[in-house]
Amino acid sequence: MGDETEDGTPTDGHESAYSLLQRGLELLRTRHFAQAAIVLERADRAEPGKGSILEALGRAYFNSGQLDRSRSVFEALLEIDPSAHYAHYALGQSLKRLGRASEARTHLRLAVALSPSSPLYRGALQRLGRAPNQEPESAGEDPSPDAAGGSASST
């Protein structure tokens, strides 16, 4: 028990968290989101609290329509690393889809603040719009559609 082959697969028939993560990422890449979630859940059980696993699991949940699970996983990721800009963005997107715009706006603003050059984050915040009774955008934020620039992938 504990022995591994050259590729990191344990010889006892159990996959390592790393190999499960790699399989899950490949399933995400090929857009098999529900299957990716199953594999990544196993990776998370094998190594709980690993940021790379949680991020991939959250993406799998989000893209398979499991929005409350996605929200929960990205919240857990932010407990591990509160400065993870992608986790703030993804949590914001999950909350937005759950109809929780005010909370979503908070996390999208944090994502923009942590990574101000990201057109993905800025565009998501702009699409959400301002909160009712909110002051106009500050001078540090460019609300023009051109500010988002380029294209980026979704969660």
Contacts in CASP RR format, 6 or more apart in sequence:
PFRMAT RR
TARGET T0000
AUTHOR 0000-0000-0000
METHOD contacts of the structure
MODEL  1
MGDETEDGTPTDGHESAYSLLQRGLELLRTRHFAQAAIVLERADRAEPGK
GSILEALGRAYFNSGQLDRSRSVFEALLEIDPSAHYAHYALGQSLKRLGR
ASEARTHLRLAVALSPSSPLYRGALQRLGRAPNQEPESAGEDPSPDAAGG
SASST
1 12 0 8 1.000
2 10 0 8 1.000
2 11 0 8 1.000
2 12 0 8 1.000
3 10 0 8 1.000
3 11 0 8 1.000
3 12 0 8 1.000
4 10 0 8 1.000
4 11 0 8 1.000
4 16 0 8 1.000
5 11 0 8 1.000
7 19 0 8 1.000
8 16 0 8 1.000
8 18 0 8 1.000
8 19 0 8 1.000
9 15 0 8 1.000
9 16 0 8 1.000
9 19 0 8 1.000
10 16 0 8 1.000
15 23 0 8 1.000
15 42 0 8 1.000
15 46 0 8 1.000
16 46 0 8 1.000
17 43 0 8 1.000
17 46 0 8 1.000
17 47 0 8 1.000
17 50 0 8 1.000
17 53 0 8 1.000
20 39 0 8 1.000
20 40 0 8 1.000
20 42 0 8 1.000
20 43 0 8 1.000
20 46 0 8 1.000
21 40 0 8 1.000
21 43 0 8 1.000
21 52 0 8 1.000
21 53 0 8 1.000
21 56 0 8 1.000
23 39 0 8 1.000
24 35 0 8 1.000
24 36 0 8 1.000
24 39 0 8 1.000
24 40 0 8 1.000
24 43 0 8 1.000
24 56 0 8 1.000
24 60 0 8 1.000
25 36 0 8 1.000
25 56 0 8 1.000
27 33 0 8 1.000
27 35 0 8 1.000
27 36 0 8 1.000
27 39 0 8 1.000
27 60 0 8 1.000
28 36 0 8 1.000
28 56 0 8 1.000
28 59 0 8 1.000
28 60 0 8 1.000
28 63 0 8 1.000
31 63 0 8 1.000
33 60 0 8 1.000
33 63 0 8 1.000
33 64 0 8 1.000
33 65 0 8 1.000
34 60 0 8 1.000
34 64 0 8 1.000
36 56 0 8 1.000
36 60 0 8 1.000
36 64 0 8 1.000
37 57 0 8 1.000
37 60 0 8 1.000
37 61 0 8 1.000
37 64 0 8 1.000
37 66 0 8 1.000
37 69 0 8 1.000
40 53 0 8 1.000
40 56 0 8 1.000
40 57 0 8 1.000
40 58 0 8 1.000
40 60 0 8 1.000
41 57 0 8 1.000
43 50 0 8 1.000
43 53 0 8 1.000
43 56 0 8 1.000
43 57 0 8 1.000
44 50 0 8 1.000
44 53 0 8 1.000
44 54 0 8 1.000
44 57 0 8 1.000
47 53 0 8 1.000
49 76 0 8 1.000
49 80 0 8 1.000
51 77 0 8 1.000
51 80 0 8 1.000
51 81 0 8 1.000
54 73 0 8 1.000
54 74 0 8 1.000
54 76 0 8 1.000
54 77 0 8 1.000
54 80 0 8 1.000
55 77 0 8 1.000
55 84 0 8 1.000
55 86 0 8 1.000
55 87 0 8 1.000
55 90 0 8 1.000
57 73 0 8 1.000
58 69 0 8 1.000
58 70 0 8 1.000
58 73 0 8 1.000
58 74 0 8 1.000
58 77 0 8 1.000
58 90 0 8 1.000
59 70 0 8 1.000
59 90 0 8 1.000
59 155 0 8 1.000
61 67 0 8 1.000
61 69 0 8 1.000
61 70 0 8 1.000
61 73 0 8 1.000
62 70 0 8 1.000
62 90 0 8 1.000
62 93 0 8 1.000
62 94 0 8 1.000
62 155 0 8 1.000
63 154 0 8 1.000
63 155 0 8 1.000
67 94 0 8 1.000
67 97 0 8 1.000
67 98 0 8 1.000
68 98 0 8 1.000
70 90 0 8 1.000
70 94 0 8 1.000
71 91 0 8 1.000
71 94 0 8 1.000
71 95 0 8 1.000
71 98 0 8 1.000
74 87 0 8 1.000
74 90 0 8 1.000
74 91 0 8 1.000
74 92 0 8 1.000
74 94 0 8 1.000
75 91 0 8 1.000
77 84 0 8 1.000
77 87 0 8 1.000
78 84 0 8 1.000
78 87 0 8 1.000
78 88 0 8 1.000
78 91 0 8 1.000
81 87 0 8 1.000
83 114 0 8 1.000
85 110 0 8 1.000
85 111 0 8 1.000
85 114 0 8 1.000
85 115 0 8 1.000
85 118 0 8 1.000
85 121 0 8 1.000
86 111 0 8 1.000
88 107 0 8 1.000
88 108 0 8 1.000
88 110 0 8 1.000
88 111 0 8 1.000
88 114 0 8 1.000
89 107 0 8 1.000
89 108 0 8 1.000
89 111 0 8 1.000
89 118 0 8 1.000
89 120 0 8 1.000
89 121 0 8 1.000
89 124 0 8 1.000
89 155 0 8 1.000
90 155 0 8 1.000
91 104 0 8 1.000
91 107 0 8 1.000
92 103 0 8 1.000
92 104 0 8 1.000
92 105 0 8 1.000
92 106 0 8 1.000
92 107 0 8 1.000
92 108 0 8 1.000
92 111 0 8 1.000
92 124 0 8 1.000
93 104 0 8 1.000
93 108 0 8 1.000
93 124 0 8 1.000
93 154 0 8 1.000
93 155 0 8 1.000
94 104 0 8 1.000
95 101 0 8 1.000
95 103 0 8 1.000
95 104 0 8 1.000
95 107 0 8 1.000
96 104 0 8 1.000
96 108 0 8 1.000
96 124 0 8 1.000
96 128 0 8 1.000
101 128 0 8 1.000
101 131 0 8 1.000
102 131 0 8 1.000
104 128 0 8 1.000
105 125 0 8 1.000
105 128 0 8 1.000
105 129 0 8 1.000
105 131 0 8 1.000
108 121 0 8 1.000
108 124 0 8 1.000
108 125 0 8 1.000
108 128 0 8 1.000
109 125 0 8 1.000
111 118 0 8 1.000
111 121 0 8 1.000
111 124 0 8 1.000
111 125 0 8 1.000
112 118 0 8 1.000
112 121 0 8 1.000
112 122 0 8 1.000
112 125 0 8 1.000
112 141 0 8 1.000
115 121 0 8 1.000
116 122 0 8 1.000
118 152 0 8 1.000
119 147 0 8 1.000
119 148 0 8 1.000
119 149 0 8 1.000
119 150 0 8 1.000
119 152 0 8 1.000
120 148 0 8 1.000
120 152 0 8 1.000
120 153 0 8 1.000
122 141 0 8 1.000
122 142 0 8 1.000
122 147 0 8 1.000
122 148 0 8 1.000
123 147 0 8 1.000
123 148 0 8 1.000
126 143 0 8 1.000
126 145 0 8 1.000
126 147 0 8 1.000
126 148 0 8 1.000
130 136 0 8 1.000
130 137 0 8 1.000
137 143 0 8 1.000
END
